[in-house]
Amino acid sequence: MDCRQFLDELSDYLDNEATAGIREAVQEHIAFCHKCEVIYNSTRRTVEIVSECGQQAYALPEDVSERLYTRLRARLKSGDKPAGG
């Protein structure tokens, strides 16, 4: 699994909707890719915080979600360090 595939599968992984094979591939990827590990931990923690607050999760509008993933992919491709990392 590469970083792009990781980003494509992250939502299903966090929602426990990924297949066993995808779950294993995600876990292997974040074990050696620090950038994706940071993205995973940040996203996972955000989901936890929202859940702890008792707020319902709302889907991002398609264009916002796509812009976010496009930017993340560009940063990963360019080798930029994540904020705080």
Secondary structure, DSSP 4 states (H G I P E B T S, - for coil): --HHHHHHHHHHHHTT-S-HHHHHHHHHHHHH-HHHHHHHHHHHHHHHHHHHTTPPP-PPPHHHHHHHHHHHHHHHHHTPPPTT-
